[in-house]
Amino acid sequence: MVGYGIVILFVVLILGVLFIGTVRQYYYGSVQQTLSERAAVSARFFSQYLDEYSLREQSRYIYESAIDDDFTRIEVFDLQGNLVIDSYGLQPHEKVLTPDITAALKGSTQTWTGISPETNEKIFALSQPLMQGNRAIGVIRYTTSIEQVDQVVNRFTLAGIGVGLIVIFLSWLISTQLAKRIVSPIEELTNAAAHMAEGDFTRKAEKRYNDEVGHLADTLNFMADEIVRNDKLKSDFISSISHELRTPLTSIKGWSETLISGGLNEQEETKLGLQVISKETDRLIGLVEDLLDFSKLQSGNQKLQEQPIDLNHLVEEIGHQFAASLRRKHIHLVVETKEPQLIVHADRNRLKQVLVNLLDNAIKFTSEEGTIRLSAGKEEEWAAIKVTDDGAGIPEDSLRRVTDKFFKADSRSPGSGLGLSICKEIVEQHNGALTVYSKLGVGTTVKVSLPFPQFPALPAESPPPQG
């Protein structure tokens, strides 16, 4: 407010001074121009037509031929500054040596503003030398009262000052309201942020106006909601991962104690126990690997070993890898390659990890006699791999968060909630995109889009071995 107030005051002062100066110049300039024109005409007339007459005779003619004007007084002075005659009559004993007359006696036209000794009015005088040939013989002086002009100029001056004060007041009033409109919401945002910094995320920033400050309030509230959501996800993750770790450890411990107490005589029971221990150990290893992968991706320590690969061969390889287990679960697998070659520049092992994870997810949610479709093709300027199932689908409210860290649409389902998040991170490291499409009760499609490289295609690779 202080800064803008100084600027507004400075502008108002400049405009006020220019306005008042223009008014004064207009009115006083008009008076000066009128007197100057009259004096010039009179001096020119007398120098041309009354050149042979004396100053007193010229003055007498001036007195007799003066225009009947109540506002202008004409005076003639000799070279000593004595008044010879004026438009009111002869006054031979009066001597006047004001600056305008003194200047006119020296040959130049000059104006003067002062107080008339006869009327005590403020007057404006213009004096011009009377020439006879090349020499001055006297001075002709036109004077007029400027009391009324002063009144008009003063009225305009007061009006200008009044308008300036009104402008300053209105500017101050508007600036105050604008400052309150900005400062008050910012103070509320500051208080809300302070509560959030102390861990109280129930305190929300109030959005008063739909402007930049209102947008800041929305952003702050969104940040608070995201922090609360992430805290909840982390809590759920800790609870889930604790459960995921405890379950296999409990199984391993239980079977270990069973085997120890029962000895190794029962071969069938021993074999079953070892199978359970092996399976649960693999499950623990998978959980730990997910956590390690996630940690590496978050820290940026996961480096890609990129090379040209044919996605067709990679898709077929994954299909053969899962074929046997899917047959045992009575799930149909369809593998499609729509292009002769589909060359991209990528880390083969990481892309394989992505596809394995996507197929594992599809298998979890596909019932017996269901179908999983694994396809690779070209979509405009992208190479695309799609994993499609006809399983349960994902609820709409969970679909946008399904790739978030630690998020699980069904908290009862096994896993760490990191699988799709890790897949997304790996694909984005390849400058690609992972997109999930799903409809509840119909199925889910996960699409991996990768950019094509700028180099020639590779020679055809040998297909992976069958079985």
Summary of the structure (lengths in Angstrom):
residues: 467
radius of gyration: 51.3
end to end distance: 80.2
largest distance: 162.0
contacts: 1343
relative contact order: 0.07
helix: 54%
strand: 19%
